[in-house]
Amino acid sequence: MEMRTEELRAAARKSLDECLADSVVPKELWPDIEAWLVETGLGAIYLEGREAVGAWWASREVARLGYAINFAKCGCLPGNWFPEGENWLLAQAEAKLRLVADWETLIANAALVRI
């Protein structure tokens, strides 16, 4: 039995809400995450909250370096870059280490685009 589009969106929204509620991501960033997922269309691709937040976070980090991630080419699961830890600063440091570990894959797959 196929899920209807509305049910799929509702399940994705629930997953995102639960993921954020259980995370150390500051509440003031939640609207930015939600807006980014809508603006980029990635909210319709990454239906699991951890994947969606990981994609948002990695996108912010690579933008600071002057790049954008082509997620269709990346060959990595964005959930790997989900910021988790004892607090927000530690969570970001841990996520950054995992992003750096995947950097070679991003380059090899031509998934980093200069902006």
C-alpha positions as CSV (number, residue, x, y, z in Angstrom):
1,M,0.0,0.0,0.0
2,E,1.5,3.4,-1.0
3,M,1.5,6.3,1.3
4,R,-0.3,9.4,0.1
5,T,1.6,12.6,-0.4
6,E,-0.1,14.3,2.6
7,E,0.7,11.3,4.8
8,L,4.3,11.3,3.7
9,R,4.7,15.0,4.4
10,A,3.1,14.6,7.8
11,A,5.4,11.7,8.6
12,A,8.4,13.7,7.5
13,R,7.3,16.7,9.6
14,K,6.8,14.5,12.6
15,S,10.2,13.0,12.2
16,L,11.8,16.5,11.9
17,D,9.9,17.8,15.0
18,E,10.9,14.8,17.1
19,C,14.5,14.9,15.9
20,L,14.8,18.6,16.8
21,A,13.0,18.1,20.1
22,D,15.5,15.4,21.1
23,S,18.6,17.3,19.8
24,V,20.9,20.0,21.1
25,V,20.1,22.2,18.1
26,P,19.0,25.6,19.6
27,K,15.3,26.3,19.3
28,E,16.0,29.6,17.6
29,L,17.5,27.8,14.7
30,W,14.5,25.5,14.1
31,P,12.6,28.0,11.8
32,D,15.8,28.5,9.7
33,I,16.1,24.7,9.3
34,E,12.4,24.4,8.3
35,A,12.7,27.4,5.9
36,W,15.9,26.0,4.3
37,L,14.3,22.6,3.8
38,V,11.3,24.2,2.0
39,E,13.4,26.7,-0.1
40,T,15.8,24.0,-1.3
41,G,13.2,21.3,-1.8
42,L,15.3,18.9,0.3
43,G,12.5,18.5,2.8
44,A,10.8,16.4,0.1
45,I,14.0,14.3,-0.4
46,Y,15.2,13.8,3.2
47,L,12.1,12.7,5.0
48,E,13.9,11.5,8.1
49,G,14.7,14.3,10.5
50,R,18.3,13.4,11.1
51,E,19.0,13.4,7.4
52,A,17.3,16.7,6.9
53,V,19.0,18.5,9.8
54,G,22.4,17.0,8.8
55,A,21.9,18.3,5.2
56,W,21.1,21.8,6.6
57,W,24.0,21.8,8.9
58,A,26.5,20.6,6.3
59,S,25.2,23.1,3.8
60,R,25.8,26.0,6.3
61,E,29.3,24.8,7.0
62,V,30.4,24.4,3.4
63,A,28.9,27.8,2.5
64,R,31.2,29.3,5.1
65,L,34.1,28.0,2.9
66,G,32.5,29.3,-0.3
67,Y,30.9,26.1,-1.5
68,A,27.5,24.5,-1.9
69,I,26.8,20.8,-1.8
70,N,25.1,19.1,-4.7
71,F,23.4,16.5,-2.6
72,A,22.4,14.4,-5.7
73,K,26.1,13.8,-6.3
74,C,27.5,13.7,-2.8
75,G,27.4,9.9,-2.2
76,C,27.2,10.5,1.6
77,L,24.3,10.3,4.0
78,P,23.7,13.7,5.5
79,G,22.6,12.1,8.7
80,N,26.3,11.5,9.3
81,W,26.7,15.2,9.7
82,F,23.9,15.6,12.2
83,P,25.2,17.7,15.1
84,E,24.9,15.6,18.2
85,G,26.7,15.9,21.5
86,E,26.5,17.2,25.0
87,N,25.9,20.7,23.9
88,W,25.6,22.8,20.7
89,L,29.3,23.7,20.5
90,L,30.5,20.1,21.0
91,A,27.8,18.8,18.6
92,Q,29.0,21.2,15.9
93,A,32.7,20.1,16.5
94,E,31.8,16.5,16.2
95,A,29.7,17.1,13.1
96,K,32.5,19.1,11.5
97,L,34.9,16.1,12.1
98,R,32.5,13.8,10.3
99,L,32.1,16.3,7.4
100,V,35.9,16.6,7.1
101,A,36.1,12.9,7.0
102,D,33.7,12.8,4.0
103,W,35.4,15.8,2.3
104,E,37.4,13.5,-0.1
105,T,34.2,11.7,-1.1
106,L,32.5,15.0,-1.8
107,I,35.4,16.2,-4.0
108,A,35.7,12.8,-5.8
109,N,32.0,13.0,-6.6
110,A,32.2,16.6,-7.8
111,A,29.6,17.4,-5.2
112,L,31.2,20.7,-4.1
113,V,30.2,23.7,-6.2
114,R,32.0,27.0,-5.7
115,I,29.6,29.8,-4.9
